[in-house]
């Protein structure tokens, strides 16, 4: 999970709404919507090791590179071509472009030879750093070259573009590269140079299309072009997400998502069932006897709506309590902030969280919970320092709160501080020994550390730890889910499939489990139909499961069904709960769009499943 790794998927803590419904409660190792399993581990194609965030268009190539690099599947196996800065020598003639025999040939040869001589002179000026003189020579070569000599002429234009590039005349670079590509449509150097010029000219869409064509022509083997594609995809994603997120309509997640989110907290006052004395006068017990009458309270009404799963009314009722400065104002602020986070409105949530944290007279558990949620929000916004400060403050003010250590442990996993994460999980378990979720996530942290370090004995110890957790906590769905992911890494596919089945038996309405089981079918049995069937089932269970739409879209990219892929990505974008997640999804969508345009222009398509 190194930050330098290209196109790594966004990973956020479980305490952030939108970070995954959680198989039994949500995990900090989860990417948004993944339900407790890290998106950066998902295998979407047979043998493909990791899911690239913005690079869905490149997924197929990872399988190929994995074989070629001995299973590494990383950037170290990529062929590093030159910077493409030097001009070219004599162009290799394309089939049928050799010098013809017959009448008139002598004059034509002289014209071409004179053009080549001018180009060679330009190359000498170029190497000497005399770019203006080089441009003059290349211009002479272009004027002398017979118009039917497409390949030679395209080389002269490309060389002149290289000289313009050294002078940072990006418009001229793009124009000359366009001429070169018109003459030789699969001219990699010209396409890549034009892509870089478009980048400098801030023509992101055009840059992406050119570099996409380059990547396909190079078989995704050149790191330089892959990194440029990655860069422009991220920029496009952020740009589009910023505008879309600002104007998005708030969207309440599914009831299952909300319940799973709240289940990741044990010391959260606002998520506890209403006490008998809190019931309002219209609530009756089973014998028809009225419970204790309480004052008219927006907060208590909101709590009642929570129990009824009538979530859309909670924010407005909490606002009534806050406006009236009622008895439960602190609780109402925290509950309102939580639902603002759940609908993806972090800007509205932050002032409420700030106020709860500053209320010294408020219950310490309310303040600690607000710090956990604000800290998780900061992590989602890629502000790890602020996030760490909030978690540490929560531990200072409420050292006996198991939730603080559970969620801080998740944060430490994200920061690759595994030893500190394990220490936090241990403290959580000490305070709350029955916390199955913390024990399962501790096992997963130890497993990830062993797996990335390629330590076989520690891997086996971690796998044994998973067995002990599911034996001790047979009702903890997250334990089975995390164990299934580890088993998948170890290519123990049959047993992983059994673990997912146990998850589904425990939580049949958890859509993300079906997605993961579907992905397993692709990696294990190459059973595309079964995989898509399971992912479709996830959407049927929860039509707000953005992870299911995203996964379906990624698979459709690999199948070559770009229109359907784009439709799936757009559905996921409309459901995204954070700007960062939306940017990631836009990157996927833009990658699919670029492939569509490249296919139309050049007839280029990567291999499909």
N, C-alpha and C positions, 0 to 999 in steps of 0.2 A: 504493500500500500504506500510505497514511497511517493512523495508528492511530485517527483520528477517524472514519474511514469506517464507516458502519453495517454491521453483520452481516458483516464481512469474515471469510472462512474462515481457520481456523488454518493458519499456515505454519511449518514447522519445518525444521531443518537435516537434511541427509542422514545425518549421523553419528548421528542419533537413530533407533534402530530404531522402525519405525512411520511414518517420514517418507516412505516410498515405496520400492518395490522398486528403482526406478531403472531406466531403460532403459540398461543397461550400467553401472550403478553408483550411481544416486541423486544427487539434486541438492538443494542448499539452497533452490532456488527452488520446490521441490515442496511441495505440501500433503501431509498424511499420506495415504499410499496412492496418490499420483498418479503415482509412477514417473518423477519427473524433470520433470514439467510442472506449472506453478503452477495450483492449483485456482482462484485468483482470475481466471484468464483463460478458464476453460472456458465455452463457449457451449452451453447446454443446450436452448435453443429457437431457432427460426429468427430470426436477427438479434439475439438477446438477447446483450448484450456480456459481462457478468460474472456469475459464479455467486455469489449471495448465500448466506452460510453458513446462518444460522438462517432466512432468508427464502425458502425454497424455494416457499412458498405464494404468493410475490409475483413469481416469475420471469416469468410471462407478461406482467406489466405493464411490464417493462423494455423489451420490444420496442416496445410502444406508446409509452412515454415517449421512446424513442430517436428515433422518427419525429417526435414532437411537439416535441422540443427540438433538432431539427437534428442528431441523431446523438450528442448528448452523453451521454444515458443516465445522468445523475447527479442528485444532489439539487438542483442549481441549477435544474433544469427542473420541480421539483415545485411545485404550487400551495400557497402558504402561507395557509391559512385563519386566521381569527381564533382567539384562544384559547378561544372559546366560553364566556367568563365572564359575558357580559351576558345578562340575561333577554330573553325574546322579547316582541315586540309582539303584535298581533292575529294569531292563527293563520290561515293560508290554509286555507279549507275544502277538505276532500277531496271528490272527486266524489260527489255525492249527499248531502253534509252541509250544504248551504246551508239558509237559513231557509225552511221550508215555508209555503205559502199555505194558508189555510183556517181553519176554526173552531178556536179555542184557540191560534192563532198569537200573538196579542197578548200573552197571559200569558207564553208561552214566550220571546218576544223580550225581554220585560221582565226575566225571570230571567237570560237570557244577557247582556243589556246590563249588568245590575247586576254580574254576575260579571266582565265585561270591565272595568267601572269599578273594581272592587276590585283586579283584576290591574294596571291602569294605575297606580293609587295605589301598589301594591306596587313597581312598577318605579321610581317616583320615590324611594321610600325606599331601594331597592337602590342606585340611582345616587348617593344621598347617603351611602351606607355604613351605613345604619340597617337592618341585616339582620334583627333580631328583629321590627321593625315590618313589614318586607317580608314575612316569613314569616306574620305574622298576616293580612295582606291576601291573600296567595296562598291561605291556608287558607280565608278567607271566599269567595274566588272558586270554590274547589273545592266548597264546600258549596252555593253558589248555582247552579252550572252544571247544566243538565239532563243527566241521566246518558247520554242517547243522543248527546250532542255529544262524541263521542270525541276528535276532533282538538283542539277547544278545551280540553277537560278535560286531555288529555295535556300541552298547553302549560302549564297552570297547575301541574301536578305538576312538570314540568321546571323551571319558574321557581323553585318552592319549593326544589327540589333545588339550584339554583344558589346560593340564599341560604344553605342549610345548608352548602354547600361552602365559602363564605366564612368560616363559623364552624368549619370543620373537623369537622363532625359527619358523619363518613363513613358510618356505619350508616344515618342518616336520608337521606343523599344516595342511597345504593343503593336504599333502600325506595321513595323517591319516583320515582326513575328507572325502577324495575321497574314501578310503576303506569303511568308514561307509556308504556313500551314495550308493556305489555299492551294499552293503548288504541290505540297506533299502532306496530305491530311494526317498522317501518323508520324509526324516528325517530332520525336520526343523532346529534343533540345529546344526547339522553337516553342512547343506547347508549354514547357516548364518555364522558359524565360518569360513568355507572355504571362503566365500565372504570377510570377514574381512582380512583373510590372503592374498587373492588375491589383496586386496586394498593395503596392506603393501608391497607386492611384485610388485606393479605397473602393475598388470595384470587387466586393467580396464574392458576389454571386458568380461573376465571370472567372474570378480566380479559382473558385471551388470547382467549376466545371472543367477548367483546363487541367488542374492538378489531379482531378479524378481520372481524366483520360490518361494522364501520365502514369498514374498508379496502375491502371489496368494494363497499359502497354508494357510496363516494366514488370508485370506479374507481382506487384506489391513487394518488390525485393529491394527497393531503394529507400533508405531511412530518411534522406533529405526530403523527398517528395511526400512521404507519409507524414512527416512532422509538419510540413506546410499545410497539408490537408487537415490535419488535427487542429492546427492553430486557427485556420480560417473557419472551421466548423464551430469551434468554441466561441469565436468572436461573433459569428452570425447568431448562434444560439443565445448568447447573452444579450445581444442587441434586440432580438425579437422578443425574448422573454421579458425584458425590462418594460417594453411597451405593452405587451399583452397582460402582464401581471398587474400593472398599474390600473388597467381598466377592466379586469376580470370580475365576473359576478361571483360573490361568495357561494361556496357549495358545501353543504353538509355531507360528511362522509357517511358510509353505510353504518347501520346500528352495530354490526359485528365489529367493524373497525373501531368504533368509539368504545365499545365494551372491552375490547382487547387492549386498547390504549390505557384505559383506567385500571385494568387488571395488573399493569406493570408497577403500580403503586400500592403499598400496604399501609403507609402512614399518612395518607392523603385524606384529610377530614372531609373535603367537599365531595369525595366519591363514595363515602360510606353511606349505607342505607339510613333512611330517616329513623330517628329514635321515636319511640311511642309518644313522647311528650312534644315532639315537633310536628306531629300530624295536625292538619287543619281541621276545623269543625265539621267539614262535609265528609271527612273520611270516617268510615264505620268499620268496626271489627266484625268478625264472622258472626257474632251473636247479635249484631245490629246495635250494639251499645256504642255511643259516641266516644271517641278517644278524647284526651284532654284538649280543650280548645286553646289554640295559641293565637297571638296577635296576627293581624293581617300583615304578611311579609312577602315581598317579591322573591326573596331568596328561598324561603320555604316552598313557595309555589314552584320555583325553578327546580328545587330538589324533587318535588312531586312529579314534575314533567320528566325529570331524568329517570325516575323509576318506571314511568309509563313509556319510556323511549320516545317521548314527544320532544325531540331535541331542538326543533326549529324555534320553539318559544322560550328557550332558556335565556338567551342573551337579553331579550326585552324585559323579562321578569327581573333579572339581576340588575338591569339598569334602573328599574323602579326602586329597588332597595338602595342602590347607590345614590340616586337623586334625593331620596328621602333621608339619607344618612341614618339608615335604620340600624337596629341592633346587630344585624349580621352583615354590615357593610364590608368588612374585610373578606368574609367568606364569599360575598357576592362579587367583589372585585376579582378574586382569584378564579371563581367559577366562570365569570364572563371572559376573563383573559384566556382561560383554557379553551373555551369554545371559539374564541377569536383565532387561537392557534390552530384548532381543528379545522376551521374553514379556510385557513391559509392567510389570515390577516394579522401578520406579525406586527405591523405598524400600530394597529389598534390595541394589540395585546400588551405591548411593552409599557405604556403608561400605567395600566392597571397593575402589572407585576411590580413596577417600580414603587407604586404607592403602597402595596401590601408589604414589600420588603422594608420600606421606611417606617411602617407603623410599629413602633417599639412596644406598644401596649397589646398588639395582636398576638394571638396564640403562636408560639414559636414554631409549631408544625406547619402552620399556614405560611409563615415567612420562609421556612426551609423549602417547602414545596414550591413556592414562587421562585426561589433561587434556582432550584433544580430546573424548572421549566424555562426560566430566562437563560440559564447557562446552556441548556440544550438548544434554545433558539439561537444563541450566539454561535454555537458550533455549526448549526445548519447554515448560518450566514458566513461561515469560514472565518470566525474570529476566536480562535482557540484560546488566546490569552484571557480574554474577557470571560469565556466559558469556564476556564480553570479557576479564575478568581471567584466566580459565583459558587461553584461546587465547593471550593475550600471554605468560603464564608458559611455555606450551609452546614458543613461539618463542624465549624467552630461554634455556631449558635445552637445546633441540635445534634450533639455527638452521638446520641443514642438512636438516631433515626436511620433505620436500615436502608430506606430508599436512597439516602444521600450516597451511601457507599455503592449500592447497586448501580445507580446511574453514573456515578463518577467512574466506576470500573469500566463501564461501557465507553465513556469518553476516553479513558486511558488506552483502550484497545484501538480506538480510532487514531490516537496519537502514536501508536506503535510502542507504547510503554507497557508491555505485557506484564512485567514483574509487578509494577504498581497496580495494574488492573487486578491481578490475582490477589494482591494484598487487600484491595478494596472488597472484592467478592468474599474473601475470607472473613472480613469484618462484618459484612452484611449477613453472612451465614452464622457467625457467632451471635449476632443480635437477634436473628430470626432463623433458627435452625431448620424450620420447615420451608424455607424459601427454595423451592425446587428450581425456579427460574435462575436464581443466582448460581446455584450449583451447576446447572447445565451450561451456563455461559462461562463459568470458570473453566470447565472442561474444554469448551471450545477455544478459549483464549490460550490454554496450554497446548491444545492441538495445533492451532495456527502457528504458534511459536516453533513447535517441533517440525511442522510441515515446511515452513519457509526456511528453517535451518537444516532441513534434510537429515534430522536426527531420528533414526529408525527406532531406537530404544524408547525415546521420549514419545514418539508417535504411538507405539504400542501401549505405553503407560496411559496416554490420553484416551486411547480407544477403550482400554479397560475401565477408565474412569467413567466414560459414557455408559458402559454396561451397568456399572454400580448405580449411577444416577437413575436410569430408567427402571432398575430393579427396586430401588428405594422409593421412587416417585412414579409409579406406573400411570398416573393420571396427568402427568406433565407433558403436554403435547410438544412443547418447545424442546424438551430433551430428545424426543424421537427425531424431530426435525433437524436439529443440529448434528445429531449422530448420523443421520442420513447423509448430510452434506459431507461429513468426514469420510463415511463409507464410500461415497461417490468419488472423492479424491483418490481413495485407495483402490478404486475400480472394483469394489465389492458391490456390484450393481444390484444383484438379487436381494441382498440383505438390506440395502438402502431402500429398495422398493417396498419391502416389508415394513420398514420404519415409517415411510410416508403413509402406508395403509393404516398404521396404528394412529398416526396423526389425524387422518380423515375420520376414523372411527370415533376419536375423542372430540373432534371439532368438525363435524360434517359441513358446517357453513363457512369454513375458512377458505376463501377462494385461493389465497396464495399457495396453499399446500398443493392444490390441484395443478397450479402452474409449475411448481417444482417437480412434481411427479411427471408431468408432461415433458419437461426438459430432460428428465432422466431417461424417458423412453427414446428420445432422440440420440442421446449419448450411448445408451446401452444397446438397444436393439435396432437403431436407425429406423425406428417405426414412426415415420412422419405422421401418418394418419392418426395413430393412437395419441401421439403427442398433441396434435392440434385438437383432437377430441377432448382431451383433458383440459386444455387451456380454454376451449369454448365452454366447457362445463363451469370453469371458474367465472367466466363472464356471466353465465346464466345465474350462478349463485349470487354474484355481486356485480351488477352492471356499473359500479363505480370503482372497480378494481383497475387502477391505471397500470399497475404492473402487468396484468394479463394482456391489456391492449398493447403495451410496449413490447412484450415478449412476442405476441402474435405478429406485430409489425416487423420485428427483427427477423423472424423466421420467413415472413413473406419476402423480405429483401433477399434473403438467401435463395429463395425459390424463384426469384426473378419477377415476382408479382408486385411491381412498384406501386401501381395505383392502389391496390389493397393495403400495402404497407403504409403508404402515406395516410390513408384513411384511418388506420389503426393508431398511428402516431398522433394524428390530430385529435382523436378521441382521448388519448392519454394526456395530451397537452391541456385539454379543457378540464381534466380532472386533477391536474398537478396541484399540490398543496403548498409549493414553495417556488420562489423565483428560480432558485438554483436547479431544482428538479425540472422546471419548465424549460430552462436553458438546455439541459441535457437532452430533453425530448425533441426540442427544436433542432438540435444538432443531428439527431437520428433522421428526422424528417428531411432536413436539408441534404443529407447524404443521399437519401433515396431520390430526391428531386434531381440532384446532380447526375446520378446514374441514368435517370430517365432522359435528361437532355443530352448526355454523352452518347447514349444509345441512338438517339435520333440523328445527331450530327455526324457521328463517326462510325456507327454500327458496332460500337465497342460494348461488350458485356462481360463481367467476370463470370466464372463458372458458377452454376447454381446447384442446389441440393437435388 
